[in-house]
Amino acid sequence: MLVGDLVTTKEAAELLRVSPWTVSAWLSQGKLRRVKAGGRTLIAKADP
């Protein structure tokens, strides 16, 4: 996985056209996988 393949929760929300709160909920529910990098939560663009 390359760094360019990762987005922030805000960027993921914009790409998915949902609120950042929805992305956070999906992360908590396990619907999206998170990558922790230096205290930041990142999400893979191609999350299966």
N, CA, C and O atoms as CSV, one atom per row, in Angstrom:
chain,resi,resn,atom,element,x,y,z
A,1,MET,N,N,0.848,-1.166,0.000
A,1,MET,CA,C,0.000,0.000,0.000
A,1,MET,C,C,0.897,1.233,0.000
A,1,MET,O,O,1.796,1.352,0.832
A,2,LEU,N,N,0.655,2.137,-0.920
A,2,LEU,CA,C,1.429,3.366,-1.018
A,2,LEU,C,C,0.755,4.481,-0.245
A,2,LEU,O,O,-0.449,4.431,0.007
A,3,VAL,N,N,1.521,5.477,0.127
A,3,VAL,CA,C,0.961,6.608,0.876
A,3,VAL,C,C,-0.127,7.299,0.069
A,3,VAL,O,O,-1.100,7.776,0.652
A,4,GLY,N,N,0.003,7.369,-1.247
A,4,GLY,CA,C,-1.005,7.986,-2.098
A,4,GLY,C,C,-2.318,7.231,-2.117
A,4,GLY,O,O,-3.333,7.752,-2.580
A,5,ASP,N,N,-2.302,6.007,-1.615
A,5,ASP,CA,C,-3.510,5.187,-1.572
A,5,ASP,C,C,-4.305,5.406,-0.296
A,5,ASP,O,O,-5.357,4.794,-0.107
A,6,LEU,N,N,-3.809,6.284,0.591
A,6,LEU,CA,C,-4.460,6.525,1.874
A,6,LEU,C,C,-5.070,7.918,1.902
A,6,LEU,O,O,-4.510,8.862,1.345
A,7,VAL,N,N,-6.215,8.039,2.552
A,7,VAL,CA,C,-6.882,9.335,2.699
A,7,VAL,C,C,-7.263,9.533,4.159
A,7,VAL,O,O,-7.385,8.573,4.919
A,8,THR,N,N,-7.449,10.793,4.538
A,8,THR,CA,C,-7.910,11.102,5.890
A,8,THR,C,C,-9.404,10.799,5.988
A,8,THR,O,O,-10.058,10.529,4.981
A,9,THR,N,N,-9.930,10.846,7.193
A,9,THR,CA,C,-11.360,10.606,7.356
A,9,THR,C,C,-12.167,11.696,6.650
A,9,THR,O,O,-13.221,11.416,6.079
A,10,LYS,N,N,-11.677,12.931,6.687
A,10,LYS,CA,C,-12.379,14.029,6.004
A,10,LYS,C,C,-12.387,13.802,4.491
A,10,LYS,O,O,-13.420,13.971,3.843
A,11,GLU,N,N,-11.240,13.420,3.928
A,11,GLU,CA,C,-11.161,13.148,2.490
A,11,GLU,C,C,-12.032,11.961,2.108
A,11,GLU,O,O,-12.676,11.973,1.059
A,12,ALA,N,N,-12.055,10.927,2.961
A,12,ALA,CA,C,-12.904,9.759,2.698
A,12,ALA,C,C,-14.368,10.172,2.678
A,12,ALA,O,O,-15.136,9.713,1.831
A,13,ALA,N,N,-14.754,11.037,3.609
A,13,ALA,CA,C,-16.137,11.508,3.655
A,13,ALA,C,C,-16.496,12.254,2.372
A,13,ALA,O,O,-17.592,12.081,1.838
A,14,GLU,N,N,-15.582,13.077,1.879
A,14,GLU,CA,C,-15.834,13.810,0.634
A,14,GLU,C,C,-15.940,12.855,-0.555
A,14,GLU,O,O,-16.806,13.022,-1.414
A,15,LEU,N,N,-15.063,11.860,-0.604
A,15,LEU,CA,C,-15.099,10.889,-1.703
A,15,LEU,C,C,-16.379,10.057,-1.683
A,15,LEU,O,O,-16.944,9.748,-2.732
A,16,LEU,N,N,-16.829,9.699,-0.483
A,16,LEU,CA,C,-18.016,8.856,-0.336
A,16,LEU,C,C,-19.312,9.662,-0.281
A,16,LEU,O,O,-20.410,9.105,-0.304
A,17,ARG,N,N,-19.163,10.986,-0.209
A,17,ARG,CA,C,-20.303,11.904,-0.130
A,17,ARG,C,C,-21.185,11.621,1.082
A,17,ARG,O,O,-22.411,11.547,0.999
A,18,VAL,N,N,-20.493,11.465,2.216
A,18,VAL,CA,C,-21.161,11.313,3.505
A,18,VAL,C,C,-20.458,12.250,4.480
A,18,VAL,O,O,-19.431,12.840,4.144
A,19,SER,N,N,-21.000,12.388,5.673
A,19,SER,CA,C,-20.382,13.263,6.666
A,19,SER,C,C,-19.185,12.550,7.306
A,19,SER,O,O,-19.114,11.321,7.308
A,20,PRO,N,N,-18.245,13.338,7.848
A,20,PRO,CA,C,-17.129,12.728,8.580
A,20,PRO,C,C,-17.611,11.890,9.766
A,20,PRO,O,O,-16.954,10.918,10.140
A,21,TRP,N,N,-18.748,12.254,10.362
A,21,TRP,CA,C,-19.318,11.472,11.460
A,21,TRP,C,C,-19.703,10.081,10.983
A,21,TRP,O,O,-19.528,9.107,11.715
A,22,THR,N,N,-20.226,9.975,9.764
A,22,THR,CA,C,-20.596,8.674,9.209
A,22,THR,C,C,-19.357,7.822,9.001
A,22,THR,O,O,-19.365,6.628,9.303
A,23,VAL,N,N,-18.291,8.424,8.487
A,23,VAL,CA,C,-17.039,7.688,8.298
A,23,VAL,C,C,-16.518,7.192,9.647
A,23,VAL,O,O,-16.068,6.052,9.756
A,24,SER,N,N,-16.577,8.036,10.667
A,24,SER,CA,C,-16.150,7.625,12.008
A,24,SER,C,C,-16.989,6.464,12.530
A,24,SER,O,O,-16.464,5.533,13.140
A,25,ALA,N,N,-18.284,6.524,12.288
A,25,ALA,CA,C,-19.166,5.430,12.713
A,25,ALA,C,C,-18.814,4.145,11.983
A,25,ALA,O,O,-18.763,3.078,12.595
A,26,TRP,N,N,-18.573,4.235,10.687
A,26,TRP,CA,C,-18.212,3.050,9.904
A,26,TRP,C,C,-16.890,2.454,10.393
A,26,TRP,O,O,-16.727,1.234,10.416
A,27,LEU,N,N,-15.943,3.321,10.784
A,27,LEU,CA,C,-14.682,2.824,11.333
A,27,LEU,C,C,-14.936,2.076,12.636
A,27,LEU,O,O,-14.375,1.003,12.859
A,28,SER,N,N,-15.775,2.636,13.490
A,28,SER,CA,C,-16.101,1.997,14.776
A,28,SER,C,C,-16.820,0.673,14.588
A,28,SER,O,O,-16.622,-0.264,15.361
A,29,GLN,N,N,-17.661,0.596,13.554
A,29,GLN,CA,C,-18.429,-0.621,13.275
A,29,GLN,C,C,-17.619,-1.659,12.516
A,29,GLN,O,O,-18.076,-2.788,12.335
A,30,GLY,N,N,-16.426,-1.293,12.070
A,30,GLY,CA,C,-15.591,-2.221,11.323
A,30,GLY,C,C,-15.917,-2.283,9.846
A,30,GLY,O,O,-15.418,-3.163,9.144
A,31,LYS,N,N,-16.747,-1.366,9.356
A,31,LYS,CA,C,-17.101,-1.358,7.929
A,31,LYS,C,C,-15.956,-0.820,7.080
A,31,LYS,O,O,-15.860,-1.134,5.893
A,32,LEU,N,N,-15.093,-0.015,7.681
A,32,LEU,CA,C,-13.880,0.479,7.034
A,32,LEU,C,C,-12.705,0.107,7.916
A,32,LEU,O,O,-12.827,0.038,9.140
A,33,ARG,N,N,-11.561,-0.134,7.281
A,33,ARG,CA,C,-10.352,-0.438,8.043
A,33,ARG,C,C,-9.515,0.823,8.177
A,33,ARG,O,O,-9.359,1.585,7.223
A,34,ARG,N,N,-8.984,1.030,9.361
A,34,ARG,CA,C,-8.157,2.211,9.601
A,34,ARG,C,C,-6.689,1.820,9.635
A,34,ARG,O,O,-6.331,0.695,9.983
A,35,VAL,N,N,-5.852,2.779,9.264
A,35,VAL,CA,C,-4.413,2.653,9.376
A,35,VAL,C,C,-3.975,3.809,10.264
A,35,VAL,O,O,-4.190,4.971,9.921
A,36,LYS,N,N,-3.366,3.500,11.399
A,36,LYS,CA,C,-2.893,4.543,12.300
A,36,LYS,C,C,-1.463,4.902,11.904
A,36,LYS,O,O,-0.602,4.030,11.790
A,37,ALA,N,N,-1.223,6.197,11.696
A,37,ALA,CA,C,0.108,6.666,11.326
A,37,ALA,C,C,0.402,7.941,12.096
A,37,ALA,O,O,-0.119,9.008,11.771
A,38,GLY,N,N,1.234,7.827,13.110
A,38,GLY,CA,C,1.613,8.994,13.888
A,38,GLY,C,C,0.441,9.723,14.532
A,38,GLY,O,O,0.420,10.954,14.570
A,39,GLY,N,N,-0.515,8.983,15.027
A,39,GLY,CA,C,-1.664,9.588,15.674
A,39,GLY,C,C,-2.787,9.969,14.725
A,39,GLY,O,O,-3.850,10.409,15.165
A,40,ARG,N,N,-2.565,9.808,13.445
A,40,ARG,CA,C,-3.597,10.113,12.451
A,40,ARG,C,C,-4.287,8.823,12.024
A,40,ARG,O,O,-3.666,7.762,11.969
A,41,THR,N,N,-5.548,8.927,11.729
A,41,THR,CA,C,-6.302,7.793,11.198
A,41,THR,C,C,-6.419,7.969,9.690
A,41,THR,O,O,-6.931,8.981,9.210
A,42,LEU,N,N,-5.943,6.980,8.953
A,42,LEU,CA,C,-6.010,7.008,7.498
A,42,LEU,C,C,-6.798,5.802,7.015
A,42,LEU,O,O,-6.870,4.775,7.690
A,43,ILE,N,N,-7.387,5.946,5.833
A,43,ILE,CA,C,-8.224,4.901,5.254
A,43,ILE,C,C,-7.729,4.626,3.845
A,43,ILE,O,O,-7.425,5.558,3.101
A,44,ALA,N,N,-7.647,3.364,3.475
A,44,ALA,CA,C,-7.229,2.997,2.129
A,44,ALA,C,C,-8.330,3.340,1.134
A,44,ALA,O,O,-9.506,3.075,1.383
A,45,LYS,N,N,-7.942,3.931,0.002
A,45,LYS,CA,C,-8.930,4.263,-1.039
A,45,LYS,C,C,-9.608,3.013,-1.564
A,45,LYS,O,O,-10.807,3.020,-1.844
A,46,ALA,N,N,-8.847,1.945,-1.696
A,46,ALA,CA,C,-9.386,0.698,-2.258
A,46,ALA,C,C,-9.691,-0.283,-1.140
A,46,ALA,O,O,-9.291,-1.446,-1.211
A,47,ASP,N,N,-10.395,0.169,-0.108
A,47,ASP,CA,C,-10.743,-0.711,1.003
A,47,ASP,C,C,-11.778,-1.725,0.535
A,47,ASP,O,O,-12.878,-1.350,0.132
A,48,PRO,N,N,-11.424,-3.034,0.589
A,48,PRO,CA,C,-12.374,-4.048,0.085
A,48,PRO,C,C,-13.575,-4.225,0.981
A,48,PRO,O,O,-14.451,-5.037,0.687
